[in-house]
Amino acid sequence: MSKKKIAILFFLVLFLAAGFFAFKFFSTEQVSNAKISGIYLGNQVWSGEIIITGDTEILGNLTVLPGTTVKFAVGDDQKKGDEVEKDGFNDNDPTRLKSYTTTHSSLFVLQKLMAQGTKDKQIVFTSKAQKPYLADWEAIVWQGDGSVLDNVVVEYTRNGLNPIGKQPNSVIQNSISRHSMWGAISAANSNIKIINNHLSDAGHEGIDLKFNGNQEVAGNIIEDCHTGIASIAGSQIIKNNTITNCGDGVYIDPKSSATSIGNTFVSAAENSVREWRFGNYVIPIFGNPK
């Protein structure tokens, strides 16, 4: 075969491959009552019961319909993961190590996450274990502006809800995040709105923040956490939140320019023995882990 014919064939194959990937990227797949794991190109719509058996990446938008239950198996058949850097608080935490992230699953959405349940048909993200516990799975991560989470329940995670990137038009509202080894809503890398949620039983914070952009964090009920709300940096508006039985209320770091308005805080009792445990590693409600 001549060089010219080989070149033509090469470009033809390249053209067809590009067309296929473009079609997949802009297509939408309906997924119901299925097991999933790995990388998926294009948009997806989930319903029924979805079982996640390993790290799952949606390279498009994900829409989760009302009444859907998403269960994470305790394990990761993809065997992928990265180590989280030490930060002075989590230094001895085994769940920050690669040995944890390669054996526990997460959900990543490249673009928008639309999970709009109702009071009667909540959307639930939970552990598949018969006896679920903290950090059975990692987190839900998404980065598409315009995302909406409404009437969603998230539980038994390491790191709860984890929006990333500029998302001034995204919102988490009317939702529950509970039983987290780390944060119930870990929003340090995003300026998403966080409105009227019920957050509880988190070993780090109910909400952590670090992003600039007049982020609104309002009307949330936060209970039984190491810290209610922590602003490490940025310029958030933290108002009218009710924080009870936590080791600390609203923590604003000197590097932060957050504004705290009308928040109510009732500290945990001095003799509180509440703790968060993974193996032999323990986070007490007061003080540093041990």
Secondary structure per residue as TSV (DSSP state, phi and psi in degrees):
chain	resnum	aa	ss	phi	psi
A	1	M	-	360.0	136.3
A	2	S	-	-71.7	159.8
A	3	K	H	-60.6	-34.9
A	4	K	H	-64.8	-44.3
A	5	K	H	-66.3	-37.5
A	6	I	H	-63.1	-42.5
A	7	A	H	-63.5	-42.8
A	8	I	H	-62.8	-43.7
A	9	L	H	-62.9	-41.7
A	10	F	H	-60.2	-47.3
A	11	F	H	-69.0	-30.4
A	12	L	H	-66.8	-45.5
A	13	V	H	-63.0	-41.9
A	14	L	H	-62.1	-41.8
A	15	F	H	-63.8	-45.2
A	16	L	H	-65.3	-39.6
A	17	A	H	-64.8	-42.6
A	18	A	H	-62.6	-40.8
A	19	G	H	-64.0	-40.6
A	20	F	H	-63.3	-47.5
A	21	F	H	-66.7	-36.0
A	22	A	H	-64.5	-41.5
A	23	F	H	-62.0	-46.6
A	24	K	H	-63.6	-39.4
A	25	F	H	-63.9	-36.2
A	26	F	H	-97.6	-0.6
A	27	S	-	-85.7	165.6
A	28	T	E	-126.4	128.2
A	29	E	E	-109.6	131.9
A	30	Q	E	-89.2	125.1
A	31	V	E	-125.7	124.0
A	32	S	E	-140.4	135.6
A	33	N	E	50.3	60.7
A	34	A	E	-140.3	159.5
A	35	K	E	-98.0	135.2
A	36	I	E	-137.3	156.6
A	37	S	E	-173.0	145.9
A	38	G	E	101.7	-158.4
A	39	I	E	-103.1	132.3
A	40	Y	E	-125.9	123.5
A	41	L	E	-91.1	128.4
A	42	G	S	104.6	-178.3
A	43	N	E	-85.3	150.4
A	44	Q	E	-133.0	150.0
A	45	V	E	-124.2	120.8
A	46	W	E	-105.1	144.6
A	47	S	E	-152.6	168.2
A	48	G	E	73.2	-136.4
A	49	E	E	-114.3	119.8
A	50	I	E	-108.6	127.5
A	51	I	E	-108.0	120.7
A	52	I	E	-100.4	119.4
A	53	T	E	-104.0	-4.7
A	54	G	E	-168.2	172.6
A	55	D	E	-47.2	128.5
A	56	T	E	-123.3	126.2
A	57	E	E	-121.1	120.0
A	58	I	E	-101.2	108.9
A	59	L	E	-89.6	63.9
A	60	G	S	174.9	-152.3
A	61	N	-	-92.8	149.0
A	62	L	E	-122.5	125.1
A	63	T	E	-112.7	126.5
A	64	V	E	-113.1	121.7
A	65	L	-	-80.8	154.9
A	66	P	T	-53.9	141.1
A	67	G	T	84.9	-3.6
A	68	T	-	-73.9	141.7
A	69	T	E	-117.2	126.3
A	70	V	E	-112.3	119.1
A	71	K	E	-113.2	133.1
A	72	F	E	-101.0	119.4
A	73	A	-	-65.4	146.5
A	74	V	S	-80.2	93.8
A	75	G	S	156.6	-179.7
A	76	D	-	-154.6	102.2
A	77	D	T	-75.5	-4.0
A	78	Q	T	-87.5	-23.5
A	79	K	-	56.5	37.3
A	80	K	-	-113.8	150.5
A	81	G	-	172.8	162.2
A	82	D	-	-130.3	155.8
A	83	E	-	-83.4	137.3
A	84	V	-	-87.0	134.3
A	85	E	-	-65.1	151.9
A	86	K	-	-63.9	144.5
A	87	D	-	-131.0	12.3
A	88	G	S	91.3	-21.2
A	89	F	S	-107.6	-39.0
A	90	N	S	-100.4	14.6
A	91	D	T	-52.1	-40.3
A	92	N	T	-101.0	12.2
A	93	D	-	-78.7	117.4
A	94	P	G	-67.5	-19.8
A	95	T	G	-79.6	-4.2
A	96	R	G	-90.3	-8.0
A	97	L	S	-86.7	158.0
A	98	K	H	-61.5	-31.1
A	99	S	H	-61.3	-26.9
A	100	Y	H	-83.0	-49.7
A	101	T	H	-66.2	-25.7
A	102	T	T	-82.0	-6.6
A	103	T	S	-121.4	9.2
A	104	H	S	-138.1	143.1
A	105	S	-	-93.3	155.5
A	106	S	-	-139.1	166.2
A	107	L	E	-119.5	125.0
A	108	F	E	-120.6	131.1
A	109	V	E	-119.1	119.6
A	110	L	S	-67.0	-37.6
A	111	Q	S	-115.1	-130.8
A	112	K	-	-78.5	143.7
A	113	L	E	-112.6	115.1
A	114	M	E	-114.0	102.6
A	115	A	E	-127.3	87.4
A	116	Q	E	-112.2	92.3
A	117	G	-	-86.2	-171.9
A	118	T	-	-130.7	171.6
A	119	K	S	-59.9	-36.5
A	120	D	S	-86.8	-21.3
A	121	K	S	-132.8	72.6
A	122	Q	-	-69.9	156.1
A	123	I	E	-99.2	128.3
A	124	V	E	-119.1	128.3
A	125	F	E	-113.1	118.3
A	126	T	E	-149.4	178.1
A	127	S	E	-83.0	148.2
A	128	K	-	-89.0	-6.6
A	129	A	S	-63.0	147.0
A	130	Q	S	-63.8	-36.8
A	131	K	S	-120.2	84.0
A	132	P	-	-65.6	152.9
A	133	Y	-	-150.2	171.5
A	134	L	T	-53.1	139.7
A	135	A	T	63.8	27.7
A	136	D	S	-62.9	-27.3
A	137	W	B	-145.1	167.1
A	138	E	-	-79.3	-74.4
A	139	A	-	-172.0	170.4
A	140	I	E	-109.6	122.7
A	141	V	E	-120.5	132.3
A	142	W	E	-149.1	160.5
A	143	Q	-	-139.6	11.2
A	144	G	-	-88.2	122.0
A	145	D	T	-65.4	142.9
A	146	G	T	94.5	5.0
A	147	S	-	-69.5	149.3
A	148	V	E	-135.9	125.3
A	149	L	E	-118.4	120.1
A	150	D	E	-142.5	129.2
A	151	N	S	53.9	52.7
A	152	V	E	-113.6	144.7
A	153	V	E	-117.3	128.0
A	154	V	E	-127.4	129.5
A	155	E	E	-152.6	154.6
A	156	Y	E	65.9	41.0
A	157	T	E	-104.7	170.8
A	158	R	S	-81.6	-44.6
A	159	N	S	-134.7	22.0
A	160	G	-	51.7	-133.4
A	161	L	E	-93.0	129.1
A	162	N	E	-134.4	72.1
A	163	P	E	-68.9	147.1
A	164	I	-	-134.2	153.6
A	165	G	B	82.1	175.0
A	166	K	-	-68.6	116.4
A	167	Q	-	-138.6	57.6
A	168	P	T	-65.6	-19.8
A	169	N	T	-103.9	10.3
A	170	S	-	-98.2	158.3
A	171	V	E	-149.5	142.5
A	172	I	E	-112.2	120.8
A	173	Q	E	-146.9	152.5
A	174	N	S	53.2	32.5
A	175	S	-	-120.3	167.5
A	176	I	E	-120.3	130.4
A	177	S	E	-131.5	123.4
A	178	R	E	-148.2	162.2
A	179	H	E	58.3	59.9
A	180	S	E	-114.5	135.7
A	181	M	S	-66.7	-37.8
A	182	W	S	-106.9	-115.4
A	183	G	-	-96.7	147.3
A	184	A	S	-70.6	-45.9
A	185	I	E	-128.3	110.2
A	186	S	E	-99.0	89.3
A	187	A	E	-106.9	20.8
A	188	A	T	-59.2	-27.5
A	189	N	T	-103.5	22.3
A	190	S	B	-154.4	153.9
A	191	N	-	-105.9	32.9
A	192	I	-	-61.4	148.7
A	193	K	E	-77.3	140.8
A	194	I	E	-129.6	103.8
A	195	I	E	-130.2	126.9
A	196	N	S	57.1	44.6
A	197	N	-	-103.9	163.3
A	198	H	E	-115.1	111.8
A	199	L	E	-119.9	133.2
A	200	S	E	-155.8	159.5
A	201	D	E	56.7	60.7
A	202	A	E	-123.3	131.1
A	203	G	E	-75.6	-19.0
A	204	H	E	-105.7	-87.6
A	205	E	E	-132.2	154.9
A	206	G	E	-63.9	-44.8
A	207	I	E	-141.7	132.3
A	208	D	E	-117.1	145.6
A	209	L	E	-137.8	148.4
A	210	K	-	-157.5	-1.7
A	211	F	-	-94.5	144.1
A	212	N	-	-81.9	155.1
A	213	G	S	128.5	28.6
A	214	N	-	52.7	46.0
A	215	Q	-	-65.0	134.5
A	216	E	E	-98.3	126.3
A	217	V	E	-129.3	99.0
A	218	A	E	-142.0	145.3
A	219	G	S	70.6	17.4
A	220	N	-	-86.3	146.7
A	221	I	E	-104.7	121.6
A	222	I	E	-125.9	125.0
A	223	E	E	-134.9	148.5
A	224	D	E	55.4	53.6
A	225	C	E	-127.0	162.1
A	226	H	E	-63.0	-45.6
A	227	T	E	-136.5	140.7
A	228	G	E	-68.2	-66.9
A	229	I	E	-133.9	132.2
A	230	A	E	-124.0	120.1
A	231	S	E	-106.0	109.9
A	232	I	-	-84.3	-31.1
A	233	A	S	-164.1	179.5
A	234	G	B	96.9	-168.7
A	235	S	-	-138.7	59.8
A	236	Q	-	-83.5	158.9
A	237	I	E	-108.7	109.8
A	238	I	E	-109.1	106.8
A	239	K	E	-141.1	145.6
A	240	N	S	56.5	35.2
A	241	N	-	-94.9	147.3
A	242	T	E	-111.9	118.2
A	243	I	E	-122.4	117.3
A	244	T	E	-131.2	149.1
A	245	N	E	55.2	42.0
A	246	C	E	-114.8	158.4
A	247	G	S	-69.3	-32.1
A	248	D	E	-143.0	153.1
A	249	G	E	-90.7	-98.4
A	250	V	E	-106.0	110.9
A	251	Y	E	-99.0	123.7
A	252	I	E	-119.2	113.1
A	253	D	-	-67.8	152.3
A	254	P	T	-56.1	-25.2
A	255	K	T	-80.3	-7.6
A	256	S	B	-94.9	147.2
A	257	S	-	-115.2	28.8
A	258	A	-	-63.8	151.9
A	259	T	E	-112.1	126.6
A	260	S	E	-109.1	119.8
A	261	I	E	-132.9	124.8
A	262	G	S	64.4	25.5
A	263	N	-	-86.1	145.3
A	264	T	E	-110.4	131.4
A	265	F	E	-134.6	126.3
A	266	V	E	-123.1	113.4
A	267	S	E	-68.4	156.3
A	268	A	-	-64.0	154.2
A	269	A	-	-61.1	146.3
A	270	E	T	-58.4	-29.5
A	271	N	T	-96.2	17.7
A	272	S	-	-62.2	135.2
A	273	V	-	-108.2	12.7
A	274	R	-	-58.4	141.1
A	275	E	E	-153.4	165.1
A	276	W	E	-124.9	128.6
A	277	R	E	-129.8	138.2
A	278	F	E	-134.6	105.8
A	279	G	T	64.3	-127.9
A	280	N	T	-90.7	-1.5
A	281	Y	E	-87.9	130.9
A	282	V	E	-131.0	132.9
A	283	I	E	-108.0	112.3
A	284	P	E	-81.0	162.6
A	285	I	S	-68.7	-28.8
A	286	F	S	-114.8	142.1
A	287	G	S	82.8	-167.4
A	288	N	-	-94.6	159.9
A	289	P	-	-61.3	162.1
A	290	K	-	-146.0	360.0
